[in-house]
Amino acid sequence: MKREEKIAWWEHRIAQDIQLKELVHEVQSYTLGCWWFLLLGEPQDDVVKETLAASSEIMCRLRDIGVLEGLELFQYAPHAIRLLLQNATKMQLKEIQTVLCSMFRGGEKHFAWEEEQDAVDAAQHAIQSLTMNCKDISLSILAASKTGSGPEKRFQGPILLLFDGYVSEFPWESLPLISDQEYYRIPCALYSQECATFPDLQCSQPIRYADLSNTLAVLNPDGDLLETEKVLLPAIMTNQSWKIITGVHPCGINEALALYDMFLFFGHGTAQQYLRPTSVVCSWKSIMILMGCSSGALVSQGELGYDGVVLSYMIKGSPAIVANLWDVTDKDIDRFSLELIGGWRGGPNSSKVHSISTSVVRARANCRLKFLTGGAPIIYGIPAFLRE
């Protein structure tokens, strides 16, 4: 490629990245609006208990306002108010106020503020007062959760995403306000229920732990990604317990996915071309990292919904799969892969347990094109962790 062609190519890719960034921000602002907080996970149990108690008080005041104004509250109001109080510290007062008004049928229109309105009526004043109370309650709960030796950043649990139709093609995980949240995409509600039965499960959510040392890595199997091999091989080889296959077509992958806890694939597509038909019936257990182009893309099957190879892998038994929603460039996705692998490398102060989702969130920031490349890797399955 000539220098002029290379410059033009990069200008085109950067322009696409900017366009995707603008689209993501528009969806966040105009589609989700003030309701973005519904896509945040649950905090620790003590915070949930405090917000449950506080939300009861807020609900009583909302009912009083409803009686005075002749308005009916939606049935989902108690749950929405609890979630609001858990996240109001990150929200603007106008967003909180809109949520409170929306708890009533016709509430947004009833409590509407005119642009040139000089004074507020009693109902509007009550909503404004309640808005400030919600903010103060949320701040006090956050302050209480930070006392002692706890971490400065409050933990929020993972979210399972179930999409309908074409919205699965959008990188919801890259919305700026929620980009630090852990997300796992699932094919149906029944999937998470079926995965919730593990012998070592000590919580109410489905979750899977894997042994990081029991890993199979396949790098550049077609032999045409030499730069990828040059960049990633040194990082992969630092993990001496890993089984590494480089530059050749791998054999016996079906059986390997039933034996290894982790399967890394740095080649083209979904690795389906190396999964030969076999008469041996075995359930897979590998967490899969598939860095090929469009490895996580789903295709419309009309009235049957969306389908893809990655869903077949989940049915086969893979508990979690990191894959790309669309085609990516090798050098930029290599930056992502390098950061992903590097985050698992043990050190004197490093954690011995690594969340797959947290690792992906961190690695996205290493991409040059934050949205066009960084937005492509998403996770299917259930919350998964690696143990060193």
C-alpha positions as CSV (number, residue, x, y, z in Angstrom):
1,M,0.0,0.0,0.0
2,K,1.4,3.4,-1.0
3,R,1.8,6.2,1.5
4,E,-1.1,8.2,0.1
5,E,-3.4,5.1,0.1
6,K,-2.4,4.4,3.7
7,I,-3.2,7.9,4.7
8,A,-6.6,7.9,2.9
9,W,-7.4,4.5,4.5
10,W,-6.7,5.7,8.0
11,E,-8.7,9.0,7.4
12,H,-11.6,6.8,6.3
13,R,-11.4,4.6,9.4
14,I,-11.0,7.6,11.8
15,A,-14.1,9.2,10.2
16,Q,-16.0,5.9,10.7
17,D,-14.9,5.9,14.3
18,I,-16.1,9.5,14.8
19,Q,-19.5,8.6,13.2
20,L,-20.0,5.6,15.5
21,K,-19.0,7.7,18.5
22,E,-21.7,10.3,17.5
23,L,-24.3,7.5,17.1
24,V,-23.5,6.0,20.5
25,H,-23.8,9.4,22.1
26,E,-27.1,10.1,20.4
27,V,-28.6,6.7,21.5
28,Q,-27.4,7.5,25.1
29,S,-29.0,11.0,25.1
30,Y,-32.1,10.6,23.0
31,T,-33.0,6.9,23.2
32,L,-32.2,6.1,26.8
33,G,-32.3,9.6,28.1
34,C,-32.7,9.7,31.9
35,W,-33.3,5.9,32.0
36,W,-29.7,4.9,31.4
37,F,-29.4,4.1,35.1
38,L,-31.6,1.0,34.5
39,L,-28.6,-0.6,32.8
40,L,-26.4,-0.5,35.9
41,G,-25.9,-3.6,38.1
42,E,-26.9,-4.1,41.7
43,P,-24.4,-2.9,44.4
44,Q,-23.4,-4.7,47.6
45,D,-26.2,-6.2,49.8
46,D,-25.8,-3.5,52.5
47,V,-26.4,-0.8,49.9
48,V,-29.5,-2.6,48.5
49,K,-30.9,-2.9,52.0
50,E,-30.4,0.8,52.7
51,T,-32.0,1.9,49.4
52,L,-35.0,-0.4,50.0
53,A,-35.7,1.3,53.3
54,A,-35.2,4.8,51.8
55,S,-37.3,4.0,48.7
56,S,-40.3,3.2,51.0
57,E,-40.1,6.7,52.4
58,I,-39.9,8.2,48.8
59,M,-42.9,6.0,47.7
60,C,-45.0,7.3,50.6
61,R,-44.4,10.9,49.5
62,L,-45.1,10.0,45.9
63,R,-48.4,8.5,46.9
64,D,-49.3,11.6,48.8
65,I,-48.6,13.7,45.8
66,G,-50.7,11.3,43.6
67,V,-53.6,11.6,46.0
68,L,-53.5,15.5,46.0
69,E,-53.1,15.6,42.2
70,G,-55.5,12.7,41.3
71,L,-52.6,10.8,39.6
72,E,-52.0,7.0,39.7
73,L,-48.6,5.5,40.2
74,F,-47.3,2.8,37.9
75,Q,-46.9,-0.7,39.4
76,Y,-43.2,-0.7,38.7
77,A,-42.6,2.6,40.7
78,P,-41.2,0.9,43.9
79,H,-38.5,-1.0,41.9
80,A,-37.7,2.0,39.7
81,I,-37.3,4.2,42.8
82,R,-34.9,1.8,44.5
83,L,-32.7,1.6,41.4
84,L,-32.9,5.4,41.1
85,L,-31.6,5.9,44.7
86,Q,-28.8,3.4,44.0
87,N,-27.5,5.5,41.2
88,A,-28.7,9.1,41.7
89,T,-25.2,10.2,42.7
90,K,-24.2,9.9,39.0
91,M,-27.4,11.6,37.7
92,Q,-28.2,15.2,37.0
93,L,-31.1,16.8,39.0
94,K,-33.1,17.2,35.9
95,E,-32.8,13.5,35.1
96,I,-33.9,12.6,38.6
97,Q,-36.9,14.9,38.4
98,T,-38.0,13.5,35.0
99,V,-37.9,9.9,36.5
100,L,-40.0,11.0,39.5
101,C,-42.6,12.6,37.3
102,S,-42.7,9.5,35.1
103,M,-43.7,7.4,38.0
104,F,-47.3,8.7,37.5
105,R,-49.6,8.0,34.6
106,G,-49.4,11.2,32.6
107,G,-47.0,12.6,35.1
108,E,-44.5,14.2,32.7
109,K,-47.3,16.3,31.1
110,H,-49.0,17.1,34.4
111,F,-45.8,18.4,36.1
112,A,-44.4,20.1,32.9
113,W,-42.5,23.3,33.5
114,E,-43.1,26.1,31.0
115,E,-39.9,27.7,29.6
116,E,-40.9,31.2,30.9
117,Q,-42.6,30.1,34.1
118,D,-41.8,32.4,36.9
119,A,-43.2,30.4,39.8
120,V,-44.0,26.8,40.6
121,D,-47.2,25.4,42.0
122,A,-47.5,23.2,45.0
123,A,-47.2,19.9,43.1
124,Q,-44.1,21.1,41.1
125,H,-42.5,22.3,44.4
126,A,-43.1,18.9,46.0
127,I,-41.4,17.2,43.0
128,Q,-38.5,19.6,43.2
129,S,-38.1,18.9,46.9
130,L,-38.3,15.2,46.4
131,T,-35.7,15.4,43.7
132,M,-33.2,17.0,46.1
133,N,-34.0,14.4,48.7
134,C,-33.3,11.6,46.3
135,K,-29.9,13.1,45.5
136,D,-29.1,13.6,49.2
137,I,-30.2,10.1,50.2
138,S,-28.1,8.6,47.4
139,L,-25.0,10.6,48.4
140,S,-25.4,9.6,52.1
141,I,-25.7,5.9,51.2
142,L,-22.6,6.2,49.0
143,A,-20.7,7.9,51.8
144,A,-21.7,5.1,54.3
145,S,-20.6,2.4,51.9
146,K,-17.1,4.0,51.6
147,T,-16.5,4.0,55.4
148,G,-13.8,1.7,56.8
149,S,-11.3,0.0,54.6
150,G,-13.6,-0.6,51.6
151,P,-12.7,0.4,48.1
152,E,-13.2,3.9,46.9
153,K,-15.2,2.7,43.9
154,R,-18.5,1.0,44.8
155,F,-18.9,-2.4,43.2
156,Q,-21.8,-3.1,41.0
157,G,-22.8,-6.6,39.9
158,P,-23.0,-7.8,36.3
159,I,-25.9,-7.4,34.0
160,L,-27.3,-10.0,31.6
161,L,-28.5,-8.5,28.3
162,L,-31.3,-10.1,26.3
163,F,-31.9,-8.3,23.0
164,D,-34.7,-8.4,20.6
165,G,-33.9,-8.3,16.8
166,Y,-31.6,-5.8,15.2
167,V,-30.8,-3.9,18.5
168,S,-28.3,-6.8,19.1
169,E,-26.1,-5.2,16.4
170,F,-25.5,-2.1,18.4
171,P,-22.5,-1.8,20.9
172,W,-24.6,-1.0,24.0
173,E,-21.6,-1.9,26.2
174,S,-19.8,1.2,24.8
175,L,-22.3,3.9,26.0
176,P,-20.0,6.3,27.9
177,L,-22.2,6.6,31.0
178,I,-22.2,2.8,31.5
179,S,-19.0,1.7,29.8
180,D,-17.5,0.5,33.1
181,Q,-20.4,-1.8,33.8
182,E,-20.0,-5.6,33.3
183,Y,-22.3,-7.0,30.6
184,Y,-23.0,-10.5,29.3
185,R,-25.3,-11.1,26.4
186,I,-27.6,-14.2,26.6
187,P,-29.8,-15.8,23.9
188,C,-32.9,-16.2,26.1
189,A,-34.0,-16.0,29.7
190,L,-34.0,-19.8,30.1
191,Y,-30.3,-19.9,29.3
192,S,-29.4,-18.0,32.5
193,Q,-31.7,-20.2,34.6
194,E,-30.2,-23.4,33.2
195,C,-26.7,-22.1,33.9
196,A,-27.5,-21.3,37.5
197,T,-27.0,-24.9,38.7
198,F,-23.3,-25.3,39.6
199,P,-22.0,-27.4,42.5
200,D,-19.8,-24.5,43.8
201,L,-22.3,-21.8,43.3
202,Q,-22.7,-19.8,46.5
203,C,-24.8,-16.9,45.2
204,S,-28.1,-16.2,43.5
205,Q,-26.6,-15.5,40.1
206,P,-25.1,-17.9,37.5
207,I,-21.4,-17.7,37.5
208,R,-18.4,-19.8,36.3
209,Y,-14.8,-20.0,37.5
210,A,-12.0,-21.3,35.3
211,D,-8.4,-22.3,35.9
212,L,-6.2,-19.8,33.9
213,S,-3.3,-22.2,33.8
214,N,-5.4,-24.7,31.9
215,T,-5.5,-22.7,28.6
216,L,-5.2,-23.6,24.9
217,A,-4.0,-20.7,22.6
218,V,-4.3,-20.9,18.8
219,L,-2.3,-18.1,17.1
220,N,-2.2,-17.4,13.3
221,P,-3.4,-20.9,12.2
222,D,-3.5,-19.9,8.5
223,G,0.0,-18.4,8.6
224,D,-1.0,-15.0,7.1
225,L,-1.2,-12.9,10.3
226,L,2.5,-12.7,10.8
227,E,2.4,-9.3,12.5
228,T,-0.3,-10.5,14.9
229,E,1.9,-13.5,15.7
230,K,4.9,-11.2,16.3
231,V,3.0,-9.0,18.6
232,L,1.1,-11.6,20.7
233,L,3.4,-14.6,20.8
234,P,5.8,-13.1,23.4
235,A,2.9,-12.2,25.7
236,I,1.3,-15.7,25.3
237,M,4.6,-17.5,26.0
238,T,5.0,-15.8,29.4
239,N,2.3,-18.2,30.5
240,Q,4.4,-21.3,30.6
241,S,1.5,-23.7,31.5
242,W,-0.5,-22.8,28.4
243,K,-0.7,-25.1,25.4
244,I,0.2,-23.0,22.3
245,I,-0.4,-23.8,18.6
246,T,1.2,-21.4,16.2
247,G,1.2,-21.1,12.4
248,V,-0.5,-24.4,11.7
249,H,-4.1,-25.7,11.4
250,P,-5.0,-27.2,14.9
251,C,-6.5,-30.6,15.2
252,G,-8.8,-32.1,17.8
253,I,-10.3,-28.8,18.8
254,N,-13.7,-30.4,19.6
255,E,-12.1,-32.6,22.2
256,A,-9.8,-29.8,23.5
257,L,-12.8,-27.5,24.3
258,A,-14.0,-30.2,26.7
259,L,-10.6,-30.4,28.4
260,Y,-9.3,-26.9,28.6
261,D,-10.8,-24.1,30.8
262,M,-9.8,-21.4,28.4
263,F,-9.5,-21.3,24.6
264,L,-7.8,-18.3,22.9
265,F,-8.2,-18.0,19.1
266,F,-6.3,-15.3,17.2
267,G,-7.1,-16.1,13.6
268,H,-9.9,-15.4,11.0
269,G,-13.6,-15.7,11.9
270,T,-15.0,-17.9,14.6
271,A,-12.6,-20.9,14.4
272,Q,-15.5,-22.9,13.0
273,Q,-13.3,-24.1,10.1
274,Y,-11.2,-26.1,12.6
275,L,-14.2,-27.8,14.3
276,R,-14.5,-30.9,12.2
277,P,-17.7,-33.0,12.5
278,T,-17.2,-35.8,15.1
279,S,-19.1,-38.8,16.3
280,V,-17.9,-38.2,19.8
281,V,-20.5,-36.3,21.9
282,C,-18.8,-34.1,24.5
283,S,-19.9,-31.0,26.3
284,W,-17.5,-28.1,26.1
285,K,-16.3,-26.2,29.2
286,S,-13.9,-23.7,27.7
287,I,-14.3,-19.9,28.1
288,M,-13.6,-18.8,24.5
289,I,-11.8,-15.7,23.3
290,L,-12.5,-15.4,19.5
291,M,-10.6,-12.4,18.0
292,G,-11.6,-13.0,14.4
293,C,-13.6,-10.6,12.3
294,S,-17.4,-10.7,13.1
295,S,-16.9,-13.7,15.3
296,G,-19.8,-12.5,17.5
297,A,-22.1,-11.3,14.7
298,L,-25.6,-12.6,14.6
299,V,-27.6,-12.9,11.3
300,S,-31.3,-12.4,10.9
301,Q,-33.3,-15.6,10.1
302,G,-36.5,-13.8,9.5
303,E,-39.4,-14.9,11.8
304,L,-37.0,-17.2,13.5
305,G,-35.0,-14.3,15.0
306,Y,-31.3,-13.9,15.0
307,D,-28.7,-16.7,15.0
308,G,-25.0,-17.1,14.8
309,V,-22.1,-19.5,15.3
310,V,-21.4,-18.0,18.7
311,L,-24.9,-19.1,19.9
312,S,-24.1,-22.7,18.8
313,Y,-20.9,-22.6,20.9
314,M,-23.0,-21.5,23.9
315,I,-25.5,-24.4,23.4
316,K,-22.5,-26.7,23.2
317,G,-21.5,-25.7,26.7
318,S,-19.1,-22.7,26.5
319,P,-20.0,-20.6,29.6
320,A,-18.6,-17.3,28.2
321,I,-17.4,-16.1,24.8
322,V,-15.6,-12.9,24.0
323,A,-16.2,-12.1,20.3
324,N,-16.4,-9.2,17.8
325,L,-19.7,-7.7,16.6
326,W,-18.2,-6.7,13.2
327,D,-15.0,-6.8,11.1
328,V,-11.9,-5.3,12.8
329,T,-8.4,-4.4,11.7
330,D,-5.6,-6.7,12.9
331,K,-3.3,-4.1,14.4
332,D,-5.9,-2.4,16.5
333,I,-7.6,-5.6,17.7
334,D,-4.1,-6.9,18.6
335,R,-3.7,-3.9,20.9
336,F,-6.9,-5.1,22.6
337,S,-5.7,-8.7,22.8
338,L,-2.3,-7.7,24.2
339,E,-3.9,-5.7,27.0
340,L,-6.4,-8.5,27.7
341,I,-3.7,-11.1,28.1
342,G,-1.4,-8.7,29.9
343,G,-4.0,-8.1,32.5
344,W,-4.0,-11.7,33.5
345,R,-0.3,-11.8,34.1
346,G,0.4,-12.4,37.8
347,G,2.4,-9.9,39.9
348,P,3.2,-9.2,43.5
349,N,0.2,-6.9,43.9
350,S,-2.1,-8.4,41.3
351,S,-5.4,-10.1,41.9
352,K,-5.5,-13.9,41.7
353,V,-9.0,-13.8,40.3
354,H,-9.8,-11.9,37.1
355,S,-13.3,-11.1,35.8
356,I,-13.6,-11.7,32.1
357,S,-15.9,-8.6,31.7
358,T,-13.6,-6.3,33.7
359,S,-10.6,-7.5,31.6
360,V,-12.6,-6.6,28.4
361,V,-13.6,-3.2,29.7
362,R,-9.9,-2.4,30.5
363,A,-8.7,-3.7,27.1
364,R,-11.1,-1.6,25.1
365,A,-9.3,1.5,26.2
366,N,-6.1,0.3,24.6
367,C,-7.6,0.5,21.1
368,R,-6.6,3.4,18.9
369,L,-10.2,3.6,17.4
370,K,-12.1,3.6,20.7
371,F,-15.5,2.8,19.1
372,L,-14.9,1.2,15.7
373,T,-12.5,-1.3,17.3
374,G,-13.0,-0.9,21.0
375,G,-16.8,-1.3,20.6
376,A,-16.5,-4.5,18.6
377,P,-15.5,-7.0,21.4
378,I,-18.5,-8.0,23.5
379,I,-19.3,-11.0,25.8
380,Y,-21.9,-13.7,25.4
381,G,-22.8,-16.1,28.3
382,I,-22.7,-15.8,32.0
383,P,-20.4,-14.0,34.5
384,A,-17.0,-15.8,34.3
385,F,-13.8,-15.5,36.3
386,L,-10.3,-16.7,35.9
387,R,-8.3,-18.1,38.8
388,E,-4.5,-18.1,38.7
